[in-house]
Amino acid sequence: VQLVESGGGLVQPGGSLRLSCAASGFTISSRVMRWYRQALGKEREFVAYIGSNGDYTKYAESVKGRFTVSRDNAKNTAYLQMNSLKPEDTAVYYCNSLGYWGQGTQVTVSS
């Protein structure tokens, strides 16, 4: 089982990024997918959740209205669209499913 995040980078405040989480070794179609983030010196925190067929989503209050979680079961991949990014969104972003974690992708929001 492997989860591989990608799509992070450096972006200016107000910008957008789209993160991907590609799964291998299992089929995500029957699994919930979660996104978390961990800023330097802070604990890992929940960001977003999407149900197995995409019919249910949940977001942390801090990202609600700016981030959108989605999934493409045919591609075995989950996504996190991040808009109106703020400096406080700077963190390593991880996806999680079946108790497994990816290696994370760094998102830095700075001018």
C-alpha positions as CSV (number, residue, x, y, z in Angstrom):
1,V,0.0,0.0,0.0
2,Q,1.3,3.4,-1.0
3,L,0.0,6.9,-1.0
4,V,1.9,9.6,-2.9
5,E,1.1,13.2,-2.6
6,S,2.2,15.8,-5.2
7,G,1.4,19.3,-6.3
8,G,2.8,21.3,-3.5
9,G,5.0,24.3,-4.0
10,L,5.6,28.0,-3.3
11,V,2.6,30.3,-4.0
12,Q,1.8,33.9,-3.1
13,P,-1.0,34.8,-0.8
14,G,-4.3,34.6,-2.6
15,G,-3.0,32.0,-5.0
16,S,-4.1,28.4,-5.6
17,L,-2.7,25.0,-5.7
18,R,-4.1,21.5,-6.4
19,L,-2.7,18.6,-4.5
20,S,-3.0,15.0,-5.6
21,C,-2.9,11.8,-3.7
22,A,-2.2,8.8,-5.8
23,A,-2.9,5.4,-4.2
24,S,-1.4,2.1,-5.1
25,G,-1.8,-1.4,-3.6
26,F,-5.5,-0.9,-2.9
27,T,-8.6,0.5,-4.5
28,I,-9.8,3.8,-3.0
29,S,-13.3,3.4,-4.4
30,S,-14.6,1.8,-1.1
31,R,-12.5,3.9,1.2
32,V,-12.7,7.4,2.7
33,M,-9.8,9.7,1.9
34,R,-8.5,12.3,4.4
35,W,-6.2,15.2,4.1
36,Y,-4.1,16.5,7.0
37,R,-1.4,19.1,7.4
38,Q,1.4,19.8,9.8
39,A,3.1,23.2,10.1
40,L,6.6,23.5,11.5
41,G,6.5,23.0,15.3
42,K,2.9,22.2,15.4
43,E,0.8,19.0,15.6
44,R,-0.7,17.4,12.6
45,E,-4.3,18.6,12.0
46,F,-7.3,17.5,10.0
47,V,-8.0,19.4,6.9
48,A,-10.6,17.6,4.8
49,Y,-12.5,14.3,4.4
50,I,-14.3,12.7,1.5
51,G,-16.6,9.7,1.6
52,S,-16.0,6.6,-0.5
53,N,-18.2,7.7,-3.4
54,G,-17.7,11.4,-3.0
55,D,-21.2,12.1,-1.5
56,Y,-20.0,13.4,1.8
57,T,-17.3,15.9,2.6
58,K,-16.1,17.6,5.7
59,Y,-13.7,20.4,6.3
60,A,-11.8,22.1,9.1
61,E,-13.2,25.5,9.9
62,S,-10.0,27.2,8.9
63,V,-10.3,26.0,5.3
64,K,-14.0,25.9,4.8
65,G,-15.0,27.8,1.7
66,R,-11.5,27.9,0.3
67,F,-10.5,24.3,-0.1
68,T,-12.4,21.6,-2.0
69,V,-11.7,17.8,-1.7
70,S,-12.6,15.5,-4.5
71,R,-11.7,12.1,-5.9
72,D,-11.5,10.2,-9.1
73,N,-11.9,6.5,-8.3
74,A,-11.1,5.5,-11.9
75,K,-7.7,7.1,-11.4
76,N,-7.4,5.9,-7.8
77,T,-6.5,9.4,-6.8
78,A,-7.8,12.0,-4.4
79,Y,-7.4,15.8,-4.8
80,L,-7.3,18.9,-2.6
81,Q,-8.0,22.1,-4.5
82,M,-6.8,25.0,-2.4
83,N,-7.8,28.6,-3.3
84,S,-7.3,31.9,-1.6
85,L,-4.3,30.6,0.1
86,K,-3.0,32.3,3.3
87,P,0.4,32.3,4.9
88,E,-1.1,30.2,7.7
89,D,-1.8,27.5,5.2
90,T,1.9,26.8,5.0
91,A,2.5,23.2,6.0
92,V,3.3,19.7,4.8
93,Y,0.1,18.2,3.5
94,Y,-0.5,14.5,3.9
95,C,-3.2,12.2,2.7
96,N,-4.5,9.3,4.7
97,S,-6.5,6.2,4.1
98,L,-6.7,2.7,5.6
99,G,-4.4,3.9,8.3
100,Y,-1.6,4.6,5.8
101,W,0.1,8.0,5.3
102,G,1.9,9.4,2.3
103,Q,5.2,11.1,2.5
104,G,3.6,14.6,2.3
105,T,4.0,17.5,0.0
106,Q,5.2,21.0,1.1
107,V,3.0,24.0,0.6
108,T,4.5,27.4,1.3
109,V,2.4,30.5,1.0
110,S,4.6,33.6,1.0
111,S,5.1,36.8,-0.9
